[in-house]
């Protein structure tokens, strides 16, 4: 009897390595075949659904042009995908310059602060997840937490709101 693929940290790691080896964008069917072989069809289906939601957001437009969507109209999964897309975009840009800012990145940080402030009103529990991702990535690369401190300075109201217990 053959064992079926199941979702575990190790199988997700193997799936990630396989996807990296493929390079570039894969169509939905190919992505499903690769993922289901590693993590099972149920997990592959959920991942593809989330991946499509994540890819829907144009983080460049949101962070550099200030086109912040109305977060009150989003459900929790959509809000998480939006914040994840923006943080991932910002991290790619920050890593490219070793976390040294420039006027464009300053603008992106301000836009992310505005997005976090908007999300704190209707999706408060999602905000720490985005901040944690940014904090861990910067700390791992530079040993500091300058970007998250800047975000929270720009969004003092958010920081105070997140730290209050209701």
C-alpha positions in Angstrom: 0.0 0.0 0.0 1.4 3.4 -1.0 1.2 6.3 1.4 -0.5 9.5 0.4 1.2 12.9 0.5 0.3 14.9 3.5 1.0 18.4 4.7 4.0 18.7 7.1 6.7 21.3 7.5 9.1 18.9 5.6 6.7 18.3 2.7 6.1 22.0 2.4 9.8 22.6 2.3 10.2 20.0 -0.5 7.3 21.6 -2.4 9.0 25.0 -2.0 12.3 23.7 -3.4 10.5 22.1 -6.3 8.6 25.3 -7.1 11.9 27.3 -6.9 13.5 24.8 -9.3 10.7 25.3 -11.8 11.3 29.1 -11.8 8.8 31.6 -13.0 5.1 31.5 -13.0 3.3 28.1 -13.3 -0.2 27.6 -14.6 -2.8 26.5 -12.0 -2.9 22.9 -13.2 0.9 22.4 -13.1 1.1 24.1 -9.7 -1.6 21.7 -8.4 0.2 18.6 -9.7 3.5 19.7 -8.1 1.9 20.7 -4.8 -0.5 17.7 -4.4 2.5 15.3 -4.9 4.2 16.9 -1.9 1.4 18.1 0.5 -1.8 16.4 -0.7 -4.6 17.6 -2.9 -6.6 19.4 -0.1 -3.6 21.5 1.0 -2.6 22.1 -2.6 -6.1 23.4 -3.4 -6.2 25.7 -0.3 -2.7 27.0 -1.2 -3.7 27.8 -4.8 -6.8 29.6 -3.6 -4.7 31.7 -1.3 -2.0 32.2 -3.9 -4.6 33.6 -6.3 -5.8 36.0 -3.6 -2.3 37.1 -2.8 -1.5 37.7 -6.4 -4.6 39.8 -6.8 -3.0 42.8 -4.9 -0.7 45.2 -6.8 1.5 46.1 -3.9 3.6 48.4 -6.0 0.5 50.6 -6.7 -0.7 50.4 -3.1 2.6 51.3 -1.5 4.2 53.6 -4.1 1.1 55.3 -5.5 -0.9 55.3 -2.3 -3.9 53.4 -3.7 -4.9 51.8 -0.4 -8.0 49.7 -0.8 -11.0 50.0 1.5 -10.0 47.4 4.1 -13.5 47.5 5.7 -14.9 45.7 2.6 -12.5 42.8 2.9 -13.0 39.6 4.8 -10.2 38.3 7.1 -8.5 36.1 4.4 -8.5 38.9 1.9 -7.1 41.4 4.4 -4.4 38.9 5.4 -3.5 38.4 1.7 -3.4 42.2 1.1 -1.1 42.8 4.1 1.1 39.8 3.2 1.5 41.0 -0.4 2.5 44.5 0.7 4.9 43.3 3.3 6.4 40.8 0.8 6.8 43.5 -1.8 8.4 45.9 0.7 10.8 43.1 2.0 12.0 42.4 -1.6 12.7 46.1 -2.1 14.4 46.4 1.3 16.5 43.3 0.9 17.7 44.6 -2.5 19.3 47.6 -0.7 20.2 45.8 2.5 17.5 47.6 4.5 18.9 51.1 3.7 16.0 53.4 2.9 15.7 55.9 0.1 12.8 58.4 -0.7 10.9 55.7 -2.6 11.1 53.2 0.3 10.3 56.0 2.8 7.1 56.6 0.8 6.3 52.8 0.8 6.9 52.6 4.5 4.5 55.6 5.1 1.9 53.9 2.8 2.3 50.6 4.8 1.8 52.6 8.0 -1.4 54.0 6.6 -2.6 50.5 5.5 -1.8 49.2 9.0 -3.8 52.0 10.6 -6.7 51.3 8.3 -6.5 47.6 9.1 -6.3 48.1 12.8 -9.9 49.5 12.7 -11.5 46.4 11.2 -8.9 43.6 11.1 -6.9 44.3 14.2 -5.8 40.7 14.7 -4.0 40.5 11.3 -1.8 43.6 11.8 0.7 41.8 14.2 1.3 39.1 11.7 2.5 41.5 9.0 4.6 43.4 11.6 6.2 40.1 12.8 7.1 39.1 9.2 8.9 42.4 8.6 10.5 42.4 12.1 11.9 38.9 11.7 13.2 39.4 8.2 15.0 42.7 9.1 16.4 41.3 12.4 17.7 38.2 10.6 19.4 40.3 7.9 20.7 43.3 9.9 20.3 42.4 13.5 18.0 45.4 14.1 14.3 46.3 14.0 14.5 49.8 12.5 11.7 49.4 9.9 9.1 48.1 12.4 10.0 50.9 14.8 9.6 53.4 12.0 6.2 52.0 11.1 5.0 52.1 14.7 6.3 55.6 15.1 4.4 56.7 12.1 1.4 54.8 13.3 1.5 55.7 17.0 -2.2 55.3 17.3 -2.0 51.8 15.9 0.7 50.8 18.3 -1.3 52.2 21.2 -4.4 50.4 20.0 -2.6 47.1 19.5 -1.1 47.2 23.0 -4.4 47.9 24.7 -6.2 44.9 26.0 -10.0 44.9 25.3 
